[in-house]
Amino acid sequence: MKTEAIIFSKNRTLQLKSLLLSLREFSDLPEDMINIIYVESGGISYELLKKEFKCKFIKQSLFLNDLKNIVANSKAEYIMFMVDDLIFREKFSIEKEEKILDGDKNLDAFSHRLGKNIEVGRTPSFKQIEDDIIEWETAENLGKHWNYFWDVSSSTYRKSLVREYLSKCRAAKETFPNPFEFHYYSCMPSTRASGIVRLINSLRYPFRKKSSKVACYVKSKCFTQGVNLVAAINDKRDELFDIQTLHKKMEEGYIVDYHILKDAEIKAPNAGPEYFRLIKEKG
């Protein structure tokens, strides 16, 4: 396996467990190739998950250093990022994705949350590269999702690109996943940058293309379920469950029911709470 995964998690034990179970069932990604940078507080503990899964659990000390250490020590060629409220809904193959990335050095990323079922923004001009896989070029007029190249929720990148970007991150500012995601567009070649940032980047990278080529499955394999917030960001999203309630549910044996999601009509990468349902894992 040429891909190593990094999952960011903060106090969402039930959602993380559900994500890991969906990965176990639907993917060929070995658990020992999954790193989890986690934050626990308020009496929430990850100990039960450490006993159940063979992933590498790294308790966050300094976010950027923790991230750099994982990437520096990785022997993988590709790095896949995920967040804990992501959920997979049907089978996909990391090994197949690796072969596609190996075969096209101009392919910059592989997204798992996008697909032709996503109807947000202007639809790109897709090129079919496999029966179930398409690709497109990012462009400014494609809007929020199809031009959002750097995505830590579900995308895979070449390790060389990840290392280059990490060298431009600032330990005092990129202190959790949200700024780590957004900062990319201010310091790397991108079709998403605008205004003075675009001008600066054009001077900084005069000979590098700005558009990036991204691949995804025809039907998206996962989506994020926003039912609570754990980061201090300007988001007016309503919370349906507090983290303590969901942690207690996890201790009682509950998980997110990801089997009901296969045929759900998902039209956005963040589908929100519409399909969020808890069930007993066993019995």
CORMOGI-V210519 format. One record per residue. N is the residue number from 1. SS is DSSP state (H for helix, E for strand, - for the rest). PHI is phi in whole degrees, 0 to 359 (* if undefined). BURIAL is I if it has 24 or more other C-alpha atoms within 12 Angstrom, else O. Layout:
((N;SS;PHI;BURIAL) (N;SS;PHI;BURIAL))
//
This chain:
((1;-;*;I) (2;-;261;I) (3;E;246;I) (4;E;243;I) (5;E;253;I) (6;E;232;I) (7;E;249;I) (8;E;262;I) (9;E;219;I) (10;E;222;I) (11;-;64;I) (12;-;258;I) (13;H;292;I) (14;H;294;I) (15;H;292;I) (16;H;296;I) (17;H;301;I) (18;H;295;I) (19;H;300;I) (20;H;296;I) (21;H;293;I) (22;H;292;I) (23;H;295;I) (24;H;299;I) (25;H;278;O) (26;H;255;I) (27;-;235;I) (28;-;256;I) (29;-;279;I) (30;-;295;I) (31;H;296;I) (32;H;283;O) (33;H;258;I) (34;E;248;I) (35;E;253;I) (36;E;239;I) (37;E;271;I) (38;E;235;I) (39;E;234;I) (40;-;234;I) (41;-;202;O) (42;-;62;O) (43;-;84;O) (44;-;274;I) (45;-;233;I) (46;-;262;I) (47;H;300;O) (48;H;299;O) (49;H;290;I) (50;H;298;O) (51;H;283;O) (52;H;271;O) (53;-;242;I) (54;-;270;O) (55;-;292;I) (56;E;269;I) (57;E;263;I) (58;E;242;I) (59;E;290;I) (60;-;297;I) (61;-;247;O) (62;-;233;O) (63;H;312;I) (64;H;293;I) (65;H;295;I) (66;H;301;I) (67;H;294;I) (68;H;298;I) (69;H;296;O) (70;H;297;I) (71;H;294;I) (72;H;296;O) (73;H;270;O) (74;-;282;I) (75;-;262;O) (76;-;284;I) (77;-;263;I) (78;E;231;I) (79;E;240;I) (80;E;252;I) (81;E;258;I) (82;E;216;I) (83;E;241;I) (84;-;287;I) (85;-;263;I) (86;E;279;I) (87;E;217;I) (88;E;266;I) (89;-;234;I) (90;-;200;I) (91;-;294;I) (92;-;208;I) (93;-;237;I) (94;H;295;I) (95;H;299;O) (96;H;295;I) (97;H;298;I) (98;H;299;I) (99;H;296;O) (100;H;292;I) (101;H;294;I) (102;H;299;O) (103;H;278;O) (104;-;221;O) (105;-;291;O) (106;-;271;O) (107;E;275;I) (108;E;264;I) (109;E;199;I) (110;E;229;I) (111;E;261;I) (112;-;251;I) (113;-;268;I) (114;-;254;I) (115;-;180;I) (116;-;294;I) (117;-;286;I) (118;-;281;I) (119;-;245;I) (120;-;266;O) (121;-;84;O) (122;-;287;O) (123;-;283;I) (124;-;290;I) (125;-;273;O) (126;-;277;O) (127;E;241;O) (128;E;281;O) (129;E;246;O) (130;E;214;O) (131;-;304;O) (132;-;241;O) (133;E;227;I) (134;E;233;I) (135;E;220;I) (136;E;204;I) (137;E;259;I) (138;-;296;I) (139;-;201;I) (140;H;302;I) (141;H;277;O) (142;H;272;O) (143;H;85;O) (144;H;299;I) (145;H;269;I) (146;H;285;I) (147;-;253;I) (148;-;264;I) (149;-;289;I) (150;-;270;I) (151;-;226;I) (152;-;271;I) (153;-;279;I) (154;-;196;I) (155;-;255;I) (156;E;247;I) (157;E;227;I) (158;E;293;I) (159;H;299;I) (160;H;299;O) (161;H;291;I) (162;H;299;I) (163;H;295;I) (164;H;298;O) (165;H;294;I) (166;H;302;I) (167;-;292;O) (168;-;258;O) (169;-;277;I) (170;-;243;O) (171;-;301;O) (172;-;280;O) (173;-;242;O) (174;-;274;I) (175;-;253;I) (176;-;201;I) (177;H;303;I) (178;H;300;I) (179;H;293;I) (180;H;297;I) (181;H;285;I) (182;H;288;I) (183;-;297;I) (184;H;309;I) (185;H;285;I) (186;H;261;I) (187;H;221;I) (188;-;233;I) (189;-;302;I) (190;-;199;I) (191;-;276;I) (192;-;269;I) (193;-;295;I) (194;-;217;O) (195;H;61;O) (196;H;295;O) (197;H;296;O) (198;H;299;O) (199;H;298;O) (200;H;298;O) (201;H;293;I) (202;H;294;O) (203;H;283;O) (204;H;287;O) (205;-;235;O) (206;-;293;O) (207;-;247;O) (208;-;248;O) (209;-;297;O) (210;-;266;I) (211;-;286;I) (212;-;234;I) (213;E;262;I) (214;E;232;I) (215;E;245;I) (216;E;202;I) (217;E;282;I) (218;-;302;I) (219;-;246;I) (220;-;302;I) (221;-;264;I) (222;E;201;I) (223;E;200;I) (224;E;266;I) (225;-;245;I) (226;-;278;I) (227;-;246;I) (228;-;201;I) (229;-;248;I) (230;-;235;I) (231;-;246;O) (232;-;277;O) (233;-;230;O) (234;-;278;O) (235;-;224;O) (236;-;269;O) (237;-;300;O) (238;-;285;O) (239;-;264;O) (240;-;269;O) (241;-;222;I) (242;-;275;O) (243;H;295;I) (244;H;295;O) (245;H;298;O) (246;H;290;I) (247;H;296;I) (248;H;297;I) (249;H;298;I) (250;H;298;I) (251;H;297;O) (252;-;275;O) (253;-;99;O) (254;E;269;I) (255;E;220;I) (256;E;285;I) (257;-;282;I) (258;-;270;I) (259;H;288;I) (260;H;283;O) (261;H;270;I) (262;-;305;O) (263;-;256;O) (264;-;293;O) (265;-;274;O) (266;-;272;I) (267;-;244;I) (268;-;218;I) (269;-;298;I) (270;E;249;I) (271;-;280;I) (272;-;72;I) (273;-;273;I) (274;-;305;O) (275;-;251;I) (276;-;276;I) (277;-;222;I) (278;E;261;O) (279;E;222;O) (280;E;291;O) (281;-;296;O) (282;-;228;O) (283;-;81;O))
//
